[in-house]
Amino acid sequence: MLTKMLARDVMISPVLSVREGQTVPELVTFLTENSISGAPVMDARGKLVGVVSVEDIAEDGTPVSRRESGSHDRGRKRRVSGGARHVSDIMTPTFFTVPDDTPACEIAKTMVAGRIHRLLVTRNAQIVGIVSALDLLKLLTGPPTKRKASRGPASASAGTSVRGGRAARTSATESGRSRPRQR
């Protein structure tokens, strides 16, 4: 079944996103109310700057600053003193995208190879959906279902494009520019 389906057939659209200035408790409420385990993170101008997940929340036992790019799938934490923690403090500034015509089997291979739990789906440099590992597992047990969300497409100005099973990762930087990273 995965061999015949494309990203656009299995993605959830539109994508629910969070703002980097939201507090961690607000993030927890947002994720639980929407029954999702992660979301893209947008800056004040609506630019995609990273992703955040329940794993990031669980790892955040102490106040931390923005993660710095480190290993292939996780940034390093730096401790900061006091103050409320925000999404920007715990998010991962690295994210992955796939074009909407990417075969679902390639998405699955990429997720396994890169230990990636979710990929953003793009069309014409706009985020039009999201595919999680759970979405692909659901394909094995029944027909795909589309969830409706309350937010529209986001700009894919920084990120990683996956084509033909090869990925090159991009990190969003403080200046809003992106820099390619080798895998």
N, C-alpha and C positions, 0 to 999 in steps of 0.2 A: 504494500500500500504506500509506503514512503517513497518508493521509486517514481510514482506517477504524480505525486503532489508537489506543489511549489510553496514557497514561503507565503505567498498571498493566500493560499488555500488553508493554511494552518494558523496564520497569525491572529492575534487578538487585536481588534481595532475598534475605535481609536485608542491610543495609548494614554493611560493615566500617568501623570508625572507629578513630581514634587518640586518645590523651590528650595534652593540651597540655604535660604535664610530661615526655613521652618525649624522649630525645635525638635529634638528627638522625641519627646512625648507626643507632639503633633504628628510626627511621622508614624509612630506606633498606632495612633488612632486611625490615621488615614489608611494604613496597610490593613489593619484588622477590619475596618468598616467596609473596605472594598474586596476583602478576601484575596489579597494578592501578597506575594512574598518579596517583591522588590519593584523598583520604579526608576525611570530615568530622572536625572536631576537637572533642573533648568536654573540659569542665573536670572537676575532681575530683568534682563532684556529678552528673556525667552530663549537663550542659547543653551544648547545641551552641553553640560560640563562634567557629567559623570553618571554613575548609577549607585543606588543604595539598596540594600537588601536586609532581610531579617538577620542574616549572618553578620552583617556589619553592626547591627544593633547588639547582637549577642556578644560580639567581640569587644564591644565598647563598655568595659567594666569600669574604666576611669576616664576622666576628661582627656580628650585627645585633640590635636589640631588636624588640619587637612592631611590626608595620607599622601605620601610621596611615592612616586612610582618605584617599585622594587622588583619583586619576582614577577613571573609571567602572569600571575593571576591575583596578586595581592600587593597593596602598598604597605609601607612601614608607618607605624604610628609614632607621633611625637607627643609627649605629655605637655600640657599647658596648665596654667594655674587658674582656678576658679571660673566663674561665669557659667551661663547656660550653654549646653552643648546644642549645636545646630547640625542640620543635615550635612553641611559642608565640612564639618569636623569629622564625620565618620564615613562619608561616601568614598567610593573608589573612583578616581578621576580617569579611569580607563574603561572604555566600553567598546562593544563590537557591533558592527552593522552588516547586513546582507541585503542585496537587491531583492526586490519582491519576486523575481523570477528564478531565484535559487532553488534547486531541488531540495525537498525535505530531507532526503538521505544525505546530502552534502552538509546540511545544517546539523544533523545528528553527528556526523563524523567530526565536524569542527568543534561541536560542544564537548565530545568525548576527548579529543586530542588536546584541547586547550583548557579542559576543566571549566567550561563556561556554562552557566545555568540559564542565561537568557541572551538573546540576540535581538537587536532592534532591526526592523525591516524598513528599507528605504525605497522610495521611487522619486526620481528627479531631485535628489538631495534633500528630500523631506521625509521625516519619519512617519510612516503610515501604519505601523503595527509593531508587535513584539511577539516573539516565539520563545517559550520557555521549554525546559527539558520536560516538564510535566505535560505540556501541550503535545509534544511528540509521543510521549507514553500513552496519552489518551487515544492517539491514532490507532494504536495496537488493540484497543478494547472497543472501539466504536467509531461512528462518524464524527468528524470535527464539528464543533459548535463555535459560533462567534459570540464573544462577550461584547457588550456595548459599554463604552466608557463615556465620561463627560468632557474630555478634553480633545482638542483637535491635533493635527500634525505638528511636529516640532521640527526645527531646523537641524540637519545633521552636519553642522559645520566642523565638528571634530569627531573623530572616532576611528573605527576600523572597518574597512570593507573586506568582505570575504568573497572570493571568486574562485571557483574550481578547487575548493578544498584548501586554499592557501590563505592565510590571514596575516596582515601586517597591522600591528596595534598602534593606536595614537592616544596620547595623553593630552587632556586639556590642561593648559598652563594658567597661571595667575593672570597673564595679559590677555587671555582669551584666544591666543593662537594655539595651534596644535603642532606637535612635532612627531614625526614618524618614529616608531620603535620597531626594532627587528625582533622576529620570533625565531 
